[in-house]
């Protein structure tokens, strides 16, 4: 890990997470989902987004893009592009970006970044959602679906669907 990552992680640990009632939700209880992804992962989101749309679940993808503005990806699903202007030196999104991603109450936030990608980690901590999901362990996340390193993003998202269908709730 780099020195910058360690400093960013320290500062992130000092930031307050938004207060929201944490809960495990069944797939049928979802209405709004935010997916945090990098631009190279967009092709792997299609099956997940189509499955959500069939079940009338709104999905918004926050795409972290580190290229030039003229090369922004243009996926045909609801998304927002987060480029370097939305993040500070330490990898934390500015307040306007956090507010924009938090406009609609989120049932689930799915982090597709890795444990060492501070931008998705910071967004996961600072954007309120009832249930936060990732593929690595961190106290920020309510559900961590561990997979080996050979699993790709689409396989992870398929597992998210399976796990959320398996959750039993009292509602």
N, C-alpha and C positions, 0 to 999 in steps of 0.2 A: 504494500500500500504506500502511496505517496504521502509526502508531508502535507500537501494541500488537502488530500482526502482526510487525513487525520485531523487537521485543523477544522475543516468543514464539518466533520462528524461531531467534533466537540461543540462547535457553535450550534449545530442542529440539536444536540442533546439538551441545550439550554433553552431552546425555543419551546413555547407552550403549544401543545396540540389543541385544536378547537374542541370544545366540549360537545359531545353528541352521545346519545344513548347507543352504546354498542350492543349489537345483537347478531345472532346467527339467523340468516334468512334462508328460507326455502326458495327454490327457483320460481315458484308460482307467486311469491311475494315481491319479486323484483319489478320495479317500474323504470328506474333510472340508474344507469351504470356508466361509470367513467373508466376508460382504459388508458393507462399511461404507457406509451410505446415509443420506440425509436423508429425512424423512417425505414430501416431495413426489415422491420417486422410486419409491415403493413399487409403483405400478401398472405401472411398466416392468420390474419384476423377475419377473413371473408366468411369462413364456416361459422365462427362464433357470432358474428354480426347477423348473418342470415338466420341462425337459430333464434337469436334474440328477437328479430323482427317478426318471425312466425308466431312468437308468443307475446307480441305487443310490448316488448321491453325496449325502451329507448337507450341507445348506446351512443356515447360521445367519445371520440378518441382524441386524446391530447398527444400530438406527434412532436417529439423532440427532434429537431432537425439542426444539424451543425454545418450545413453547406451554405451555398450562396443563395440569395433570395430568388434569383431567376431559375433556380433548380428545385424550388419547393415542390414536394409531391402533391398530386391532385387526386386523392382517392375519391371514389364515388359514394362515400358514406359521410355521416356527420362527423366533422373533425375540426380541430384548430391546430395551427402550426405554432410551435413554441421555438423560437430561434434564440440566438445568443443575446438579443436585446431584452428578452424577458427574464434573463438570469443575471445575477451579480457574479462577482469574481469567485465566490465560494460555491456557486452552483445552486443558490436559492432563488426561487422565482420571486419576482417583485409582487407587491401587494395587489396591483391591478390584475395580474394574471391569476393570483389565488382567488380573488373575488369573482372574476369571470368564470373560472372553473367551478365555483361554489354557488352560482346563481340558482340552479335547481337543486333541491334536496336530493342527495345521492343515497341510494340503497346500498350500492357496492362500488368499491374502487378496486381495480385490478392493476397491479404493478407488473409490467412485463420486463422491467429493468433487472439488472443483476445487483447483488448485494453491494458491489463497489461503485455503482453509478449513483452519485450523490443527487443528481437532478431529480430522478424518479423517487428516490428515497425521501428527499425534502418535500416534494409534492405530496407524497403519500402521507407524510406526517401533518402537513399544513392544510390540506383540503379535507373538510369534514365529510364523513360517510358512515353509515350505520355499520357496515362490515367491510373490512379491508383484507384483500387477498394477495398473496405473492407466492413465489416458488422457493423462497428462502426464509429462514427464521430471523425475526426481528420483533421486538415488543410492539412496534407500530401496527403489526398485522394481526388480525383476529384468526385468520386461517392461512396456514402455510402448507402448500401441497408440494412436498419434496419429490423431486424426480431426479433421475441421474442426468449427467451432463449430455447424454445422447438425445434426450427429449427435446424436441423443438417447440417453438411457441404454439403452433396449432395443436400439438398433442397436449401441452399444458392447459390450453383453453378448453379442450375436450374434457380433461379431467376436472376442471372448474365446473363445467356443466353437470358432470356425473355427481360430484360431491354436493353441489347445491340441490340437486334432486333428492339426494339421500338424507338431507337434514330434516329432522322432524321438529316441528315447532308446535306450540300450544295454540296458535292463532288459527 
